[in-house]
Amino acid sequence: MSGLYIYGVMREEAFVQRELSTLIPERPLLLVARDGFGAVATPTEQEKFEATQEGLLQHFGVLSKLMSVGTVFPIRFGTVARSEEEIQSLLTSLSGMMDQVLERLNGKAEFDVEARWNPQLAYGQIAEADPEIKAFKERVASQGAVPSMEDRIAVGQLMAGAVGRHAEVCQRRIQESLCEVALESVPLPLKREPELFMNRAFFVEGERQEAFEKKIYELGESFHDAVHFKYAGPLPPYSFTGCEITAVTPAMLEEARQTLQLEETFTEEEFTGRYRGLLLKWHPDRQGGDPTEARERFKQISASGKLLELFFAQHGPEFAKDALPERIFLVVKGIGHKEHLEWV
């Protein structure tokens, strides 16, 4: 399959004075435009891309070059359109909100900040400062015997609680300090690393980025090496776009239709009635006995309904199974702030 790998969306006017070929000579880029906006893309024979370090760096590298020309709405890594027409359809879906989104992103970047305990210092300091742990250790020591297995387990449990409480205090301190410079902050997923206790994205204006980086170094010094910081930035502000583009296949829409027990052709009104009825029927608070099944069904119904709500908002007013295109793009609003859809 040949297609177009999409990097980002910009105002078409950003390229009036500059050719894409001069911006990144080593990569053949093209601009697919509609309604005053342009998607920057490159031809590809691949349909799927693995998120390797090399691939991500190349993706972010192109976006960084584009950010030097104008404000960019960054598209998620690995997004491929089948044709220019498909991209133009996407731009039409975005046109009503893109001015507002680009204005919000104008001149700003994202910094992703991680905070980790230094295990050689932090855990000892936390234990020494926790009165409950100190009292327990003193009580065991006063007995003059070697601590039992039960004692060790109890200390471990106390320590886990103390570390969790201290992490909350440190997170607030770090966030409050960095938000003196940043406009806002949102949490990012925590990796499965025992020392990692904070991972957040910060939205920073261009003229304050140097001050933001200085704040991180000052925080590191204030923790006296008990906390180590790692940050990446300036990055395209993925976490603060307020929306995300996702490709949806007919199979995903068909599964949603079947979950809501709808006919092969139905209107938005018919969908809304069925969706609301099933939400009421399977709400966990309305079930007797074990609510496990109800919670799972409610989750499936909710995800299916959100997907079809997006379909009708952008491709309504009727759903016809036999008339669906091979694939459509949907604009998911709220990403990075409130809403993360879980596709069925």
Secondary structure by P-SEA (a helix, b strand, c coil): cbbbbbccccccccccccccccccccccccccccccbbbbbbbbccccccccaaaaaaaaaaaaaaaaaccccccccccccccaaaaaaaaaaacccaaaaaaaaccbbbbbbbbbbccccaaaaaaaacaaaaaaaaaaaaacccccaaaaaaaaaaaaaaaaaaaaaaaaaaaaaaaacccccccccccccccccccbbbbbcccaaaaaaaaaaaaaaaacccbbbbbbccccccccccbbbbbbcaaaaaaaaaaacccccccaaaaaaaaaaaaaacccccccccaaaaaaaaaaaaaaaaaaaaaaacccccccccccccbbbbbbcccccccccccc
